[in-house]
Amino acid sequence: MNDFFKELAKTLAQRWVGLLLVPGALFVVGALVGGRLGHAHALDLSMASQALTAATTSIAGRTGTVQAVVLVAVLLASAGVGLVVQAMTGVTRTLWLGRWPGAFLTARRIRKWEKRLRRRQELEAAQPADTRSASAQHKIDRAAARTNAVAMARPGRSTWMGDRIHAVEGIAAARYGLDLPFAWPRFWLTIPDTARAEITAANGAFAAAVTVASWAWPALLLGVLWWPAIVVALIVGTTGWVRGRAAITDLTSLAESTLDLYGCELAAAVGVETQRSTGPMEVDEGARVTAIFRKGR
């Protein structure tokens, strides 16, 4: 167990250094340089080089005690910025998942989704399945893909990422009669280790993307003094957002696959009889499982 905890501590330390301390140190250096240059000389590389040279020369000429104090101060400042960014991940996650008042945006997404859905339904009605040509099927598939690009089910959140999660919850309720927010902790205890590992990896990728994007917040703040920081903030935020969309796609696809593959195993674990031993549950079976989990709540 001692070896296990040593390896765990090493892994956590490496992740902390990679995600928080190193970017924090870069931010501290950028803040010192940017504060010195300001907007007027924002891209003056010569002035930036002189500022860094003067700072390093001044520190190098001091005693070892002073140098140690400066190093500790820089590390503490870097760690402090990293902790602030870690705290801001909650804000980033909330914005991405649409957990904020956004009725207008949600209504707009619903109208867009319904318009594309009607287009797909019109194409299907015009070309019945038994007489449908390959080109007609291709048009229908393209129309379905455009609908799914907005949301995998009727939108219920103000953001695309939020709707990916909302769609899985909606599918669980409509197709399997399962209240997923109540069922998921129990589901997690019954699915195989391989499935848990895949979902954990996807969730970790999403968490890392949120952390990357959250570095845009201090960069935006620095942009008040030094405008190139705003450009950095846009690049960092966009990079994290793109990674977040990819991770949330994997995460929700895996969660939906879990419902398809292991629903009956979840029902069996709580003593609900199902029509088959494996695969997804029927709606009435899921409703009985949900009643057990909700306990009247």
ChimeraX attribute file (.defattr): number of C-alpha atoms within 10 A of each C-alpha:
attribute: neighborCount
match mode: 1-to-1
recipient: residues
	/A:1	6
	/A:2	7
	/A:3	8
	/A:4	9
	/A:5	10
	/A:6	11
	/A:7	12
	/A:8	12
	/A:9	12
	/A:10	12
	/A:11	12
	/A:12	12
	/A:13	13
	/A:14	13
	/A:15	13
	/A:16	14
	/A:17	15
	/A:18	12
	/A:19	18
	/A:20	23
	/A:21	23
	/A:22	16
	/A:23	18
	/A:24	27
	/A:25	20
	/A:26	12
	/A:27	22
	/A:28	18
	/A:29	15
	/A:30	17
	/A:31	20
	/A:32	15
	/A:33	19
	/A:34	24
	/A:35	16
	/A:36	16
	/A:37	19
	/A:38	17
	/A:39	15
	/A:40	10
	/A:41	14
	/A:42	19
	/A:43	15
	/A:44	11
	/A:45	11
	/A:46	9
	/A:47	15
	/A:48	19
	/A:49	12
	/A:50	12
	/A:51	16
	/A:52	14
	/A:53	12
	/A:54	12
	/A:55	12
	/A:56	11
	/A:57	11
	/A:58	11
	/A:59	16
	/A:60	12
	/A:61	10
	/A:62	11
	/A:63	9
	/A:64	11
	/A:65	9
	/A:66	13
	/A:67	15
	/A:68	13
	/A:69	11
	/A:70	13
	/A:71	13
	/A:72	12
	/A:73	12
	/A:74	16
	/A:75	17
	/A:76	15
	/A:77	17
	/A:78	22
	/A:79	21
	/A:80	16
	/A:81	21
	/A:82	26
	/A:83	15
	/A:84	17
	/A:85	24
	/A:86	18
	/A:87	13
	/A:88	20
	/A:89	22
	/A:90	14
	/A:91	15
	/A:92	21
	/A:93	21
	/A:94	13
	/A:95	15
	/A:96	19
	/A:97	19
	/A:98	19
	/A:99	14
	/A:100	12
	/A:101	10
	/A:102	12
	/A:103	12
	/A:104	10
	/A:105	15
	/A:106	19
	/A:107	15
	/A:108	12
	/A:109	22
	/A:110	19
	/A:111	14
	/A:112	15
	/A:113	21
	/A:114	15
	/A:115	12
	/A:116	19
	/A:117	18
	/A:118	13
	/A:119	16
	/A:120	20
	/A:121	14
	/A:122	12
	/A:123	16
	/A:124	17
	/A:125	10
	/A:126	10
	/A:127	15
	/A:128	12
	/A:129	11
	/A:130	6
	/A:131	8
	/A:132	12
	/A:133	11
	/A:134	9
	/A:135	9
	/A:136	17
	/A:137	16
	/A:138	11
	/A:139	14
	/A:140	19
	/A:141	15
	/A:142	13
	/A:143	19
	/A:144	17
	/A:145	16
	/A:146	16
	/A:147	22
	/A:148	16
	/A:149	12
	/A:150	20
	/A:151	25
	/A:152	20
	/A:153	18
	/A:154	19
	/A:155	25
	/A:156	22
	/A:157	26
	/A:158	24
	/A:159	21
	/A:160	22
	/A:161	24
	/A:162	21
	/A:163	24
	/A:164	26
	/A:165	22
	/A:166	21
	/A:167	21
	/A:168	20
	/A:169	19
	/A:170	22
	/A:171	18
	/A:172	24
	/A:173	17
	/A:174	13
	/A:175	16
	/A:176	21
	/A:177	20
	/A:178	29
	/A:179	21
	/A:180	19
	/A:181	11
	/A:182	15
	/A:183	18
	/A:184	16
	/A:185	11
	/A:186	15
	/A:187	18
	/A:188	15
	/A:189	12
	/A:190	17
	/A:191	17
	/A:192	11
	/A:193	11
	/A:194	9
	/A:195	16
	/A:196	17
	/A:197	11
	/A:198	15
	/A:199	20
	/A:200	13
	/A:201	15
	/A:202	22
	/A:203	18
	/A:204	14
	/A:205	19
	/A:206	24
	/A:207	19
	/A:208	19
	/A:209	25
	/A:210	24
	/A:211	25
	/A:212	24
	/A:213	27
	/A:214	27
	/A:215	28
	/A:216	25
	/A:217	21
	/A:218	20
	/A:219	24
	/A:220	19
	/A:221	15
	/A:222	20
	/A:223	21
	/A:224	15
	/A:225	19
	/A:226	24
	/A:227	19
	/A:228	18
	/A:229	23
	/A:230	20
	/A:231	14
	/A:232	16
	/A:233	22
	/A:234	16
	/A:235	14
	/A:236	18
	/A:237	23
	/A:238	15
	/A:239	14
	/A:240	23
	/A:241	21
	/A:242	12
	/A:243	20
	/A:244	26
	/A:245	17
	/A:246	16
	/A:247	22
	/A:248	23
	/A:249	17
	/A:250	18
	/A:251	23
	/A:252	21
	/A:253	16
	/A:254	17
	/A:255	20
	/A:256	16
	/A:257	15
	/A:258	20
	/A:259	24
	/A:260	17
	/A:261	14
	/A:262	20
	/A:263	27
	/A:264	23
	/A:265	21
	/A:266	24
	/A:267	23
	/A:268	15
	/A:269	14
	/A:270	13
	/A:271	11
	/A:272	15
	/A:273	15
	/A:274	19
	/A:275	10
	/A:276	11
	/A:277	14
	/A:278	16
	/A:279	15
	/A:280	24
	/A:281	29
	/A:282	17
	/A:283	16
	/A:284	14
	/A:285	21
	/A:286	27
	/A:287	17
	/A:288	16
	/A:289	25
	/A:290	20
	/A:291	15
	/A:292	15
	/A:293	18
	/A:294	12
	/A:295	7
	/A:296	7
	/A:297	6
